[in-house]
């Protein structure tokens, strides 16, 4: 499980608050590890050899890496021939990281990657901006999953403990610039060469001018192409047929006004079908599925991020197919996917915390699907995913809801650790009840 628990996060936030404004001495040379296995760039083009001053490190204004203005970011793609989904969330607390006597307050960004709908990688990334506009990468706490369980934390590193800080984006990149986004050979190594700074990227909502293209060299000699776009940051990654593309960024892509009625109906009717399935009430399931199809027929002509439309359409069709076959497990899974993609689109209208609360409910519902399938690994992965959403959500809940959510999540943890399906199902049902009455206060 992630190393930053809610309790320690609260403590860290209080510690940061007590420190006040920290001042940092700039112009510190950064010792460079030797890299002999790869053709790395020469020092003449390096932008990351001197650590600059960090007067206001959590005010990240760099347009090509605007992490402090990225409350919730969604990526989609294909990796290893499987559908890939990534949720990136700025957490509501910071961490002070010390290197060579310098103390830097860093933002914490939570990265969660799903492969074929299951959690695959989780990272807590630490970022800070220097006075020259460059953004620095101060470490990451990584967990890689296999069949619902953590199998390695390889790639975890922290500046000051394992090696030097790294630059994630120069303040004003130019063609030919070289910088190391990770600079610890043997643990994590990535070196970026800037290829173009006037690229026009075909983003999810239209062309984005002034984008930056980079070639990223890895420790194993492989390389991938990366695109960074103004106001969005990292927008596209491509390597050997694998792709990960920006689908939505909030608040950049936020829209005024309430959620369109058809979009809200997509989510609500999908979960009504899911709940009707608990009693195998196929008449109610079919009625809700018809409401989903009708809502999608109206909403599908609406302008929306290009990557999301086919994914939502597929989920709606999968729901109809499963209802026609009276396949309960497939129907409930398709209902969850329909609700998930439609909730993503609701992010453009609703507060992030509200969407995360609804996502939490979806993963509690996923526990019900996976306990019915007697898939212990999947249930364990669901439990981990719920803790991740809890980490980014709980500070926004009222006290009673936060306490009840933690209690029931603890029950689910205990049940999954003992591989007891019935208690896991009951805990998930209780979690859904907590969500139904929870109030967002922040």
KAHUBEL-V976813 format. One record per backbone hydrogen bond with DSSP energy under -1.0 kcal/mol. CO is the residue of the C=O (numbers start at 1). NH is the residue of the N-H. E is the energy in kcal/mol with one decimal. If there is no record, write none. Layout:
BEGIN
co=CO nh=NH e=E
co=CO nh=NH e=E
END
This chain:
BEGIN
co=3 nh=5 e=-1.1
co=5 nh=9 e=-2.4
co=6 nh=10 e=-2.3
co=7 nh=11 e=-2.2
co=8 nh=12 e=-2.8
co=9 nh=13 e=-2.4
co=10 nh=14 e=-2.1
co=11 nh=15 e=-2.4
co=12 nh=16 e=-2.6
co=13 nh=17 e=-2.3
co=14 nh=18 e=-1.9
co=15 nh=19 e=-1.0
co=16 nh=20 e=-1.0
co=28 nh=51 e=-3.5
co=38 nh=40 e=-2.0
co=42 nh=45 e=-1.3
co=45 nh=178 e=-2.6
co=49 nh=30 e=-2.7
co=51 nh=27 e=-1.1
co=51 nh=28 e=-1.8
co=53 nh=131 e=-3.0
co=56 nh=59 e=-1.8
co=57 nh=129 e=-2.6
co=58 nh=60 e=-1.2
co=62 nh=65 e=-1.5
co=63 nh=231 e=-1.9
co=65 nh=67 e=-1.9
co=66 nh=69 e=-2.2
co=67 nh=70 e=-1.4
co=72 nh=250 e=-2.8
co=73 nh=88 e=-2.8
co=74 nh=247 e=-3.1
co=74 nh=248 e=-1.7
co=75 nh=86 e=-2.4
co=76 nh=245 e=-3.5
co=77 nh=84 e=-3.0
co=78 nh=243 e=-2.6
co=79 nh=82 e=-1.3
co=82 nh=79 e=-2.4
co=83 nh=116 e=-3.1
co=84 nh=77 e=-1.5
co=85 nh=114 e=-3.6
co=86 nh=75 e=-2.5
co=87 nh=112 e=-2.2
co=88 nh=73 e=-2.7
co=89 nh=110 e=-3.3
co=95 nh=106 e=-3.3
co=97 nh=104 e=-2.9
co=99 nh=102 e=-2.2
co=102 nh=99 e=-2.8
co=104 nh=97 e=-3.1
co=106 nh=95 e=-2.1
co=107 nh=127 e=-1.8
co=108 nh=91 e=-2.6
co=109 nh=125 e=-3.0
co=110 nh=89 e=-2.4
co=111 nh=123 e=-2.6
co=112 nh=87 e=-2.6
co=113 nh=120 e=-3.3
co=113 nh=121 e=-1.6
co=114 nh=85 e=-2.3
co=115 nh=118 e=-1.7
co=118 nh=115 e=-2.9
co=120 nh=145 e=-3.2
co=121 nh=113 e=-3.1
co=122 nh=143 e=-2.7
co=123 nh=111 e=-3.3
co=124 nh=141 e=-1.9
co=125 nh=109 e=-2.7
co=126 nh=138 e=-3.0
co=127 nh=107 e=-2.9
co=128 nh=136 e=-3.7
co=130 nh=133 e=-1.9
co=134 nh=130 e=-3.0
co=135 nh=168 e=-2.7
co=135 nh=169 e=-1.7
co=136 nh=128 e=-1.8
co=137 nh=166 e=-2.4
co=138 nh=159 e=-2.4
co=139 nh=126 e=-2.3
co=140 nh=157 e=-2.1
co=141 nh=124 e=-1.7
co=143 nh=122 e=-2.6
co=144 nh=151 e=-2.5
co=144 nh=152 e=-1.2
co=146 nh=149 e=-1.5
co=149 nh=146 e=-2.8
co=152 nh=144 e=-2.7
co=153 nh=156 e=-1.6
co=157 nh=140 e=-2.2
co=158 nh=161 e=-1.4
co=158 nh=162 e=-2.9
co=163 nh=160 e=-2.9
co=166 nh=137 e=-4.2
co=169 nh=135 e=-2.8
co=174 nh=177 e=-2.4
co=177 nh=194 e=-2.7
co=178 nh=47 e=-2.2
co=179 nh=192 e=-3.5
co=180 nh=167 e=-1.2
co=182 nh=190 e=-2.3
co=184 nh=187 e=-2.8
co=184 nh=188 e=-2.5
co=188 nh=184 e=-2.8
co=190 nh=181 e=-1.2
co=190 nh=182 e=-1.6
co=191 nh=217 e=-3.3
co=192 nh=179 e=-2.1
co=193 nh=215 e=-2.4
co=194 nh=176 e=-2.6
co=196 nh=213 e=-2.7
co=199 nh=211 e=-2.8
co=201 nh=203 e=-1.7
co=201 nh=208 e=-2.8
co=203 nh=206 e=-1.1
co=204 nh=306 e=-2.3
co=206 nh=203 e=-1.4
co=208 nh=201 e=-2.5
co=211 nh=199 e=-2.2
co=212 nh=228 e=-2.6
co=213 nh=195 e=-2.8
co=213 nh=196 e=-1.4
co=214 nh=226 e=-2.7
co=215 nh=193 e=-2.2
co=216 nh=224 e=-1.8
co=217 nh=191 e=-2.2
co=218 nh=221 e=-1.8
co=222 nh=218 e=-2.9
co=224 nh=216 e=-3.0
co=225 nh=238 e=-2.2
co=226 nh=214 e=-2.8
co=227 nh=235 e=-3.6
co=227 nh=236 e=-1.5
co=228 nh=212 e=-3.4
co=229 nh=232 e=-1.8
co=229 nh=233 e=-2.9
co=233 nh=229 e=-2.9
co=235 nh=246 e=-3.0
co=236 nh=227 e=-2.6
co=237 nh=244 e=-2.0
co=238 nh=225 e=-2.4
co=239 nh=242 e=-2.3
co=242 nh=239 e=-2.3
co=243 nh=78 e=-1.1
co=244 nh=237 e=-1.9
co=245 nh=76 e=-2.5
co=248 nh=74 e=-2.9
co=249 nh=253 e=-3.3
co=250 nh=71 e=-1.1
co=250 nh=72 e=-1.7
co=251 nh=254 e=-1.9
co=260 nh=264 e=-2.3
co=261 nh=265 e=-2.2
co=262 nh=266 e=-1.8
co=263 nh=267 e=-1.5
co=264 nh=268 e=-2.5
co=265 nh=269 e=-3.0
co=266 nh=270 e=-1.5
co=267 nh=271 e=-1.9
co=268 nh=272 e=-1.8
co=269 nh=273 e=-2.1
co=270 nh=274 e=-2.0
co=271 nh=275 e=-2.6
co=272 nh=276 e=-2.2
co=273 nh=277 e=-1.5
co=275 nh=278 e=-1.2
co=276 nh=279 e=-1.0
co=276 nh=281 e=-2.0
co=277 nh=280 e=-1.1
co=280 nh=282 e=-1.6
co=281 nh=285 e=-2.3
co=282 nh=286 e=-2.7
co=283 nh=287 e=-2.0
co=284 nh=288 e=-2.3
co=285 nh=289 e=-2.6
co=286 nh=290 e=-2.2
co=287 nh=291 e=-1.6
co=288 nh=292 e=-2.0
co=289 nh=293 e=-2.3
co=290 nh=294 e=-2.4
co=291 nh=295 e=-2.3
co=292 nh=296 e=-2.5
co=293 nh=297 e=-2.4
co=294 nh=298 e=-1.5
co=295 nh=299 e=-2.6
co=296 nh=300 e=-2.7
co=299 nh=302 e=-2.3
co=305 nh=308 e=-1.3
co=305 nh=309 e=-1.1
co=308 nh=312 e=-2.4
co=309 nh=313 e=-2.5
co=310 nh=314 e=-2.2
co=311 nh=315 e=-1.8
co=312 nh=316 e=-2.3
co=313 nh=317 e=-2.3
co=314 nh=318 e=-2.9
co=315 nh=319 e=-2.0
co=316 nh=320 e=-2.0
co=317 nh=321 e=-2.5
co=318 nh=322 e=-2.4
co=319 nh=323 e=-2.2
co=320 nh=324 e=-2.4
co=321 nh=325 e=-1.7
co=322 nh=327 e=-2.4
co=327 nh=331 e=-2.7
co=328 nh=332 e=-2.6
co=329 nh=333 e=-2.2
co=330 nh=334 e=-2.6
co=331 nh=335 e=-2.2
co=332 nh=336 e=-1.9
co=333 nh=337 e=-2.3
co=334 nh=338 e=-2.6
co=335 nh=339 e=-2.4
co=336 nh=340 e=-2.6
co=337 nh=341 e=-2.4
co=338 nh=342 e=-1.9
co=339 nh=343 e=-2.3
co=340 nh=344 e=-1.8
co=341 nh=345 e=-1.4
co=342 nh=346 e=-1.5
co=345 nh=348 e=-1.4
co=346 nh=349 e=-2.3
co=346 nh=350 e=-2.2
co=348 nh=255 e=-3.4
co=351 nh=355 e=-1.6
co=352 nh=356 e=-2.7
co=353 nh=357 e=-2.1
co=354 nh=358 e=-1.9
co=355 nh=359 e=-2.7
co=356 nh=360 e=-2.3
co=357 nh=361 e=-1.7
co=358 nh=362 e=-1.8
co=359 nh=363 e=-2.0
co=360 nh=364 e=-2.0
co=361 nh=365 e=-2.3
co=362 nh=366 e=-1.9
co=363 nh=367 e=-1.4
co=364 nh=368 e=-1.1
co=365 nh=369 e=-1.6
co=366 nh=370 e=-2.6
co=367 nh=371 e=-2.7
co=368 nh=372 e=-1.6
co=369 nh=373 e=-1.2
co=370 nh=375 e=-2.4
co=375 nh=379 e=-2.2
co=376 nh=380 e=-2.4
co=377 nh=381 e=-2.2
co=378 nh=382 e=-2.4
co=379 nh=383 e=-2.3
co=380 nh=384 e=-2.1
co=381 nh=385 e=-2.3
co=382 nh=386 e=-2.4
co=383 nh=387 e=-1.8
co=384 nh=388 e=-1.8
co=385 nh=389 e=-2.2
co=386 nh=390 e=-2.4
co=387 nh=391 e=-2.0
co=388 nh=392 e=-1.1
co=389 nh=393 e=-1.1
co=390 nh=394 e=-2.7
co=393 nh=396 e=-2.3
co=394 nh=397 e=-1.5
co=396 nh=441 e=-3.4
co=396 nh=442 e=-1.2
co=398 nh=402 e=-2.5
co=399 nh=403 e=-2.4
co=400 nh=404 e=-2.7
co=401 nh=405 e=-2.7
co=402 nh=406 e=-2.2
co=403 nh=407 e=-2.3
co=404 nh=408 e=-2.5
co=405 nh=409 e=-2.4
co=406 nh=410 e=-2.1
co=407 nh=411 e=-1.8
co=408 nh=412 e=-2.1
co=409 nh=413 e=-2.5
co=410 nh=414 e=-2.3
co=411 nh=415 e=-2.3
co=412 nh=416 e=-2.6
co=413 nh=417 e=-2.3
co=414 nh=418 e=-1.3
co=415 nh=420 e=-2.7
co=420 nh=424 e=-1.5
co=421 nh=425 e=-2.7
co=422 nh=426 e=-2.4
co=423 nh=427 e=-2.4
co=424 nh=428 e=-2.2
co=425 nh=429 e=-2.3
co=426 nh=430 e=-2.1
co=427 nh=431 e=-2.3
co=428 nh=432 e=-2.1
co=429 nh=433 e=-1.4
co=430 nh=434 e=-2.2
co=431 nh=435 e=-2.4
co=432 nh=436 e=-1.9
co=439 nh=398 e=-1.7
END
